[in-house]
């Protein structure tokens, strides 16, 4: 594939979340004939978590698997001329880009160009506007200002395009909209402007590609109902996008999984709040007329996407601390396992009351029986079950008591408890505000191996 006039740009999706596999990404580079490899590895909670980790000096604030993932594909990408775009920079894209440059040096790939896209961190602006209200709840931002650890604006394809314009072989970003990672190279390759009507097709292509293996049958699979060939060798998707906006989604020949109208339709609706008005930094996407045509086995053509002009404001993901969660688990098996597990849960609940440990919220549930859908009289009783007790507490000490009380069931009964587990974790809540687009100032910082 080339970027020449009339030819499609081929973009491969190398990851759909922070901890994804990377063998399918290497397969795309080696056998997929791709021009661009995108690693989409950032979620709302992910960037807040990395910001907190960086603040606590537990990490550098970028994806902890960045080095492994880049090292596994960079030599092949450089050999084949494949450019990499990724949001693995999380809360520290500058340090992530320097790490990529160092990996290139270590691999003997002198001259590799890396660009860090900066500017999504708008924490100072957010803290200067305490009267903002959260979109989700209407709560006043100033009421949690002392607990905010991150505030990141969703940058769009124009900002990523500026990094590509430097000639970088690898572009590392922080918070950008997921579809923008895929739209940006298409815009640059085909010369589309921000108001081009073809952006609808580009945006929907990015949305379909952003979760990698989900569209090739991974999250689609349901044995006996929706069969997926060789899911253990699941291939990740690639998208061909032409200058006129035509889009086709496929995968490497012979790889596991499937791509058809059903897998594409499920992914199209994934996380889409309003199919007629899906807001992105690059435009307001309308997919109500989108159709999928099976062009060949495991090859689907996408038509009918439209986009209205991009919004004047950008979404900002604000992460802030909201207490602690303490958790304990214990397994019970054999005759009367369910009743013994229920008694164990009641013992823990009463022990917490006796010790005076109040939780803002306490859940006592049997995993595999009622944790998802609540209590029900008519469900068949399993032969083995796992008790989970979890509570949300204001301080760590109170949260730690929950797991310890579950652990004491080992010797204090009821009978047959085993496989105990306990954990405590800090709660990061994420909500959103809006920032005027012109208040966000981006910068591209280059690095060379």
C-alpha positions, 0 to 999 in steps of 0.5 A: 500500500502507498499514500499516492493519489487514488490508492488507500492508506492502510492503518492497522490497529495494534492494541485496544487497551492498555494491557493488550497482546502485541503478537497481532500487532507484529503480525500486522506489520510483517504480513498486513502490508500496512502503512500506519500502526496504531496502539490505542491504550488509554482509558479515562481511568488509565490516565488518571491512574498514571497521573497519580502513580507519577505523583506518588513516584511509583512510575514515570506516568506512561503505559508500563508496557510501552517499552516491551510493546515498542521493542517488539515491533519497532525493528520490523516497522522501521524495516518496512517503513511503517509509522507508529501512532500511540496514546501510550504517553498517558500522563507523561508523553514526553518521557514516553517519547524519550523512552522510545528514542532510547529503545531505537538507539538500543536496537541500532535504529539510529535516525529514528524520529519520535514526536511527543504531542503535548498540551492535553494536560489542562489541570491548571486551567481546570483548577482556575475554574472552580465553578465548572460543573461536572457533565455527569452529575452537575456537581461543582468542581470546586467541591473536589478541587483539593482531591483532583489528580488529573485533568486532560482534554481530548485532543483531535486529529489536527493535533496528531497531524501536526506531530505527523508533519514533523516526519516522525516515525513514532508519534506518542500522545497523551489524552486524545480521542480514540478515533482521532488516532486513526483519522489523523493519518488519513487526513494527512495522507489525503489532504482533508481539511477539518471541515471536509465532508469525508471526515464522517467516514474517517471518524467511523473508521476510527471508531470501528478500529479503536478496540482492535480485537473486538471487531475481529470477533474477540468480544463478539464470540459466544459459543453455540450462538456466535462462533469465531474461528481460532480465537486463540490466534485472533488477528487484529483489524486493518482499515483501507481508506481511500481519498474519496472516503471509501473504507474497508475493514479486514484482517491478515489472511489466515489469522484467527477471528472473523470480520463481517456485518455482525461483528462490525455492527456490534462494534459500531454501537459500542459506547455510542451514546447517540447514533445521530450525534456522537461527539468527537473533537473532529466532528459530530458523527452521525451513523444512522445511515451507516451500512456494511457490505460484505465485499469478500470473506473477512472484508467489509466495506463501510458506507453512509457515515456523516459528520457535522462540524466539530464542536467549539469545546473539548471534553476534559476528563477529570480524575480525583480521589474518593476514598478507598475500597477494601475487599476480601474473598473466600471460596466454599464448595460441596454440599450446602456451599451456598448456605455456608457462604451466605453465613460467612458473609453475614458474619463479616457484616456483623463483625464490621458492625461490632468493631464500629467500622462504617462503610459508605457502601458495603457489598456482600455477594456470591460470585457466580450466583448473584453478583451481577443480577442480584438475589433470585430464588429460582436460580439453581444452587451451584456446587461451588461458590465464592464469597466477595465482600467489598466496601467503600471507606473514607480512609485506608485503615477502615478499608483494610479491616474488611479483607482481614475479617474475611481472612479470619473465616479460615479458622473461625468458620463456617466450615470449608472456607479456602482460597482467601484473598484480600486487597485495598485500593484507592478510588479514582473517580472520573467525571467530565467538564468542557473547555473552550477549544481555543484554551487548549494549546498543543506543542510537538516536541521532537526526539531523535535516536 
